[in-house]
Amino acid sequence: MKTLSLCLTTLLAVTPSMAKDFSKCHGVAPYAGNPGIDGWCQANCKQGFCPATHCFCPDEECRAVNQWKDMNEMHEWCKMNCKMGYCPESYCNDACRKLK
């Protein structure tokens, strides 16, 4: 019981800004590529207001998976191809499919 209360206390003490790195948050279509919305997303998502209609904050970096996971050139392949809409699950992780 002591462990459970410690975990709950720790969980409740974590603020949104401690949860992840918000510096990679950026705007999504139709706002994608606008530095102003990128900054807005970074500031607001850090505070806990992060509408999916405007912002995306990657939880992890786009990376190759399976037999390609240790190949740097495949990480780059995933980034490039997933941005263009071709992003097979057997090659690239979920973060790649969120690239626009």
C-alpha positions in Angstrom: 0.0 0.0 0.0 2.9 2.4 0.7 4.3 1.9 -2.8 0.9 2.6 -4.4 0.4 5.9 -2.4 4.0 6.9 -3.4 3.3 6.2 -7.0 0.0 8.1 -6.9 1.7 11.1 -5.2 4.5 11.1 -7.7 2.0 10.8 -10.6 -0.1 13.7 -9.3 3.0 15.9 -8.8 4.0 15.6 -12.5 3.0 18.7 -14.4 2.5 18.7 -18.2 5.9 20.5 -18.7 7.7 17.6 -16.9 6.0 14.9 -19.0 7.9 15.4 -22.2 9.9 17.7 -24.4 7.6 20.2 -26.0 10.2 21.9 -28.1 9.3 19.6 -31.0 5.6 20.4 -31.0 4.5 21.9 -34.3 1.4 22.9 -36.2 -0.6 20.5 -38.3 -2.4 21.1 -41.6 -3.6 23.7 -42.4 -1.2 25.5 -40.1 1.8 23.3 -40.8 5.0 25.1 -41.7 4.0 28.3 -39.9 6.7 29.3 -37.3 4.1 31.3 -35.4 1.9 28.3 -34.9 4.9 26.1 -34.0 5.8 28.5 -31.2 2.2 28.7 -30.1 2.0 24.9 -29.9 5.2 24.7 -28.0 4.1 27.3 -25.4 0.4 26.1 -25.1 1.1 22.3 -25.2 3.6 22.8 -22.4 0.8 24.3 -20.3 -1.6 21.4 -21.0 -3.6 23.0 -23.8 -2.7 21.1 -27.0 -5.6 20.9 -29.5 -5.0 18.1 -32.1 -6.7 20.3 -34.7 -3.7 22.7 -34.4 -0.7 20.9 -32.9 1.2 17.7 -32.8 3.9 16.9 -30.2 5.8 13.7 -31.0 6.3 11.3 -28.2 9.2 9.8 -29.9 11.3 10.3 -33.0 10.5 8.8 -36.3 12.6 5.6 -36.5 12.9 2.5 -38.6 11.7 -0.7 -36.9 12.2 -4.5 -37.2 15.3 -5.6 -39.1 16.0 -2.0 -40.1 16.0 -0.5 -36.6 19.8 -0.3 -36.4 20.3 1.3 -39.8 20.6 5.1 -39.8 19.9 5.3 -43.5 16.5 3.6 -42.9 15.6 6.2 -40.2 16.2 8.8 -42.8 14.2 6.8 -45.4 11.3 6.6 -43.0 11.3 10.4 -42.3 11.4 11.2 -46.0 8.9 8.7 -47.2 6.4 9.1 -44.4 6.3 12.8 -45.0 5.2 12.0 -48.5 2.5 9.6 -47.4 4.2 6.3 -47.9 4.9 4.9 -44.4 4.6 1.1 -44.1 4.2 -0.2 -40.5 6.7 -3.0 -41.1 9.4 -0.4 -41.8 8.6 2.7 -39.6 7.3 3.4 -36.1 4.0 5.2 -35.3 5.7 8.5 -34.8 6.6 8.5 -38.5 3.0 8.2 -39.6 2.3 11.5 -37.8 4.8 13.4 -39.9 3.3 15.9 -42.3 
